[in-house]
């Protein structure tokens, strides 16, 4: 299994291909925000999978411009 940083880079690449309507910097921001939610988790094996799932949901959600999670819930 790839190390976490490499896995996050690969999933960012996949998301950039899947969501070409979003700038890569936005995708990177979403991935970083979702990844930060798992900072305290002791088990790291599935973190990239969970980050990718959450990022896909955020990127595919129609609505206000993407930003931080707090802005989306306001």
Secondary structure, DSSP 8 states (H G I E B T S, - for coil): ---HHHHHHHHHHHHHHHTTTS-HHHHHHHHHHHHHTTTT-S--TTHHHHHHHHHHHHHH--SS----HHHHH-
